[in-house]
Amino acid sequence: MKHKNAMFVAVALWLGTLLASAQNSVPPSQAAPPPAPQVSPTYVIGAGDVLYVSVWKEPDLTNTLPVRPDGMISLPLLGDVQASGLNPTQLAASISEKLKKYVTEPHVTVVVTQMNSQRIYVMGEVQHTGPMNLLPDMTVLQALASAGFTQFANTKGIYVLRTEHGSQRKILVNYKKLVKGEGMDQNLWLKPGDTIVVP
């Protein structure tokens, strides 16, 4: 009797170990998506962004895709799907709805892995001129820290050009005051298309 109980316990432990290892192993097709930048739930997808589209238990439909200049992505079974102008949750719902013709109860996740559509521009007496990816909640000071100044930069004459409602306006930014903690209202949250000029 003792021998049967010991044998039963040994088999139970072996099965428990086998089950635990099977649950912890994740097939490569269902591995976690590539790391993504932090995006707010209201982030609007645009041309140039790169998306990781995952359809649960459907590895052939899971892929990393660029958003084309026309705002579309190409998916197996569905062809072209409009991505630009939607947030990740809206796009996942749209893909899920379209996949219902082919997959029973599709569970779709969309992750923005590269935010390339929202850019600002920095020009003038900075070390790194040109376009810069706009990060969530990026401020003028953060953009200037990334761009760096040349020795000839006039830090009192910096301004932001912003287009709103079809007209462009000039917003002055006094860097010297900002770094002293004064005039913090000039440390604007940047918007897509803003241009920072450092004379």
N, C-alpha and C positions, 0 to 999 in steps of 0.2 A: 504493500500500500504506500509506504514511504517512497519507494522507487518510482511509482506511478505519479505521485504528487510532484516529486522533483523533476521528472520528465515533463510534466504539464507546465510547470513554472518556467523551465528552460525554453520550451517551445513558445510560450506566451511572450517571454522577453525577446526572443529572436524575431517573432512577428512584429512586436512593437518597434524594435530597432529598424526593421525593414520598412515598415510603414512610415516612420519618421524620416528616414533618408529619402524615400520616394516623394514625400511632400515637400522636402526642402530643395530638391533638384528642380530647376526651372529650365525647360527646353530653350535653346537659343532663340527660337522664333518668338517666345513669349517673354523674353528678357525685358527689363525696364528700358524706357526710351532714353536716348542720349540726353546728357544734361542740358537743361534749357535755362536761358536767362529768365530772371524774374519778370513776368509780365502781369499787369493788372488784369482782372477779369474783363475789363472794358476795352482792352487793347484791340485796336482795329487792324486786322490783317491787311497788308498791302503788297503790291508788286515788289519782288525782290526778297521777301521774307522766305524763310525755309521752315517747313512744317513737318512734324512727325505725326503721321496719321496711323493710329493703331485700331484694328478691329479685333476684339477679343476672340480668341480661339480660331482666328482666320489669318494664319501667317502669310498667305499669298496676297492678302489685301492690306497688309501692314507695310508701310513704306515711309521713307523720308523724301519729301517733295519740295521743289522750289515753286514759288508763286510766279507765274509767267507775267510778262509786261501787260498782257490783256486781263490780268486778275484771276486767271483760271489755274487749276491744278488738274493733272490727268491721273485718274484712278482706274485700276482694272475693273471690268464689268460696267462701270459708269461712264467712262470717257472723261470729257471735260466737265469740271464742277466749279462754279463760281466761288472763290475764296475771298477775294478782295472786297473790303467794305463790311465784312462780318467779323465778330470776335470769335475766339476758338470754340466757345460753347455753342454759338449759333451754327458754325460750320459743322461741328460734330453732329448736331441735330439734323442738319440738312443732309449730310452723307448717310446717317442712320436711316432716315426716311426713304432715301433713294435705294438703299441696299435691301430694304424689306422685300423687294421683288425677287431677290436672289438668296438672301440669308435669313434664317429664322431668328427673330429677336436680336438684331445686330447691336452690339455695344461698341460705340466709337469714341475714341479719345483723340483730341487734337492738341498738340503741344507746339508752341512756337520755339524753335531751336535757334534761329538767327533772326534778329530784328534788323532788316536792312532797308525797309521801306520808309522809316521815319528818320529823317536826317535834318541836321542843322548845318550851317556853313560858318566857317571862321576865316576871316581874311585880314590882311594888313600886317602889322608888325608882330607877328607870332611865328613861332618855330615850325608849327604844323598847320599850314593853311589847307583849305578845301573842305569837303564834306566830312561830317562826323556823325556816327550813329547816335540817335537820340535815345538815351536810356530813360527808364521811368523816373519821373519827378526830378529830372536833371535841371540844375540851376545855372545861371550865368557863371558864377564862381567855379563850379565844377567843370564847365566847358573850358573856361580860361586856364584852369589848372592842367587840363589835358593838352591844350594847345601850346602853352608856354609863351613867354614874351621874348622878343629880341631886345637888345640893349637900347634900341631907339624907340621903344613903345611909349606912347603918351597915355599913361594909365588913368589920367583924369578926363580924357576925351573919348573913352570907349562908348559905343552905342550899339543898340540892337535894332535891326530893321525887321519889322513884322508886318505882314499883309493880313488885313482883316476887312471883310466885307468889300473886297475889290480895291481897297486903297492901302498904300504903304505908309506906315508911321515910324518915326524915329524915337527910340526910347533911350535916354541918356543913362549911362552907368558910370559912377565914379568909383573905380576900383580901390583907390587909396582909402576912401571912406569905408567901403565894405570890409576891407581887411582890418580896419580899426573897430568894426562892430557898429558903425554909424550908417545911416541911410539904408537899412536892410530891406526896405521896400524896393530898392533897385536890384536886389538879387532875385531876378525874375525866374519863374519856372518857364523853361523854354518850350516852345511849340514847334511841331514839324514845319520846316521851311524858314525858320528864323535865321537871320544872318547877323553874326557878331562882327563888328568892324573895330579894329584896334589901329588908330591912326599913328 
